[in-house]
Amino acid sequence: MPNPDFADALWIKSSRSADQGQCVELATVDGWIGVRDSKLGADGPVLALTATTMRAFLSALA
């Protein structure tokens, strides 16, 4: 499976993020969900998850 390209993705921050911008950001590209740490900037690593994997991850947190 090819790696998704998040270079031009629209990243969204949680409305509950800290004023300093230290938060998790999410974006979607071609059926993938990207997760990154905003304090590392646009060049930081992106964790790419399928929707199924993201649901399993969120379910495990509950």
Secondary structure, 3 states (H helix, E strand, C coil): CCCCCCCCCCCEECCCCCCCCCCEEEEEECCEEEEEEHHHCCCCCCEEEEHHHHHHHHHHHC
